[in-house]
Amino acid sequence: MQFLKKETVGLPTTKARGDAAEDEALAYLQAQGLRLLQRNYRTPGRGGGEIDLIMQSADGTVVFVEVRKRSRSDHGGAAASIGYAKQRRIIYAAQHYLMSWRRLPPMRFDVVTLESVGPQWLQAAFDGA
């Protein structure tokens, strides 16, 4: 059954490509003055959410960042791939993350897309309400 196996030797895994995209987005945001609080935050249990990067701006705003990379712009590109359900999971994870904070900070939900034009930072890309 060797002929049924997909040839993947030498090709980066989806996880490796995702990690590289997050590395690029992190470096870009740090160059813009944001400080990393946590990376790949996950809520416990099934069906929870994950936040790629949790950053903090100089004014104290906590920034929950979704990183998207697409090699093609079919179907609207990277930013269009963050639908309502994904936004709800990110908001849920953000609420869970902030449960241990004594006082809620100002916050927003950003998206960094990585496409052929380079990083694009969409601040306040969606509302957490």
N, C-alpha and C positions, 0 to 999 in steps of 0.2 A: 504494500500500500504506500510505498514511498512516493509515488506519483501524486498522491493526494495532499502531501504536505506542502505548505506554502514555503517558498524560498525566502527566508528572513535573515540569513546569515549576513552579518555586517550592517544590517539596517537598524537604526535606532528604534526602540520600542515607543509606543504611544506615551508611556510614563516618562521616558527620557526626553522626548520632544516637549512634553508639558512642563517638565522641570526646567528645561532650557529656556522656554518662553517665560516662565516665572522669574528665572534668574535675570533675564533681559529686562523685564518689567520692573523688577526690584531695583536694579541698578539705575534705571531711568528715573524712577520715583525718588530714590535717594539723592540723585543729582539735582532734583527739583526741591530738595529740602525736607522731604518726609523721612520719618524715622520708623524702622520696622518694630512692631510690637509682637507679631506672631505670624507664622507662615503655615499654611495648610491646616487651619483650625477646623476640626470636625466635631459635630455634635454626637453624643453617644447614641447607640441604637440604630435600627434600620430606618430608612426613609428620612433621615435628618439632612442637614445641609453641610456644606463645606465652603470655607472662605479661603481663597488663594493667598491673599496678603491682607494683614491688618496693620495699617500704618497710622502714624500720628503726625499732623502738621504742626508747624511752629506755634500756631495759636491754640493748640490743644485739641483740635477737632480729630476725632477718631474716624479714619477712612477705611471702609471695607472695600477691598478691590477684587474684582473678578478679572482674570487675565484670559484673553481669547486670542488664539493664533489660527489663521487660516491661510493655506497656500493659494487658494482660489477665492474669487469674490462671487462665485455662484450663490444664489439664494440670499443675496443681501450682504454677504461678507461676515466678518467676525462679530461685529456689534449686533447684527440682526439675529445671531444665534442664541441670545440671552432672552428667552421668552418669559412669559408670566410665571410659569411653574418654577423655573430656575431662580427668578427674582424672589419668589416666596421662600424658597429653601435658603437663600442667602440671608434674607431678613430674619428668618427663624434662627439661623445659626448666629447672627449678630445679637439677637435678643438673648440667646443662651450665653454667649460670650460675656455680655455686659451684666449678667446676673450677679457676678461677684464684685462689681464695682459699687462703692458706697454712694457715689453721686453720678448720675448719667451725664456724660460729656456731650458736647455738640458732636454730631456724626453725619456722615453722608456715605452714599454708595457710588463708587466710581468704577469705571471699566477702562482697562488698558487693552487696546487691540494692537496686534502685531501682524501687519500685512506688508506687502511689498513697498509701501511708502514709509515704513518705519513705525516706531511706536506712536500711537495716538491716544492721548489721555482724555477721556470723557468724564469730567467732573460732574458729580450729582446726576449720573446717568439715569437713575431711577429713584423713586421716592420710597422711603421705608414705612410709610403710613398704610 
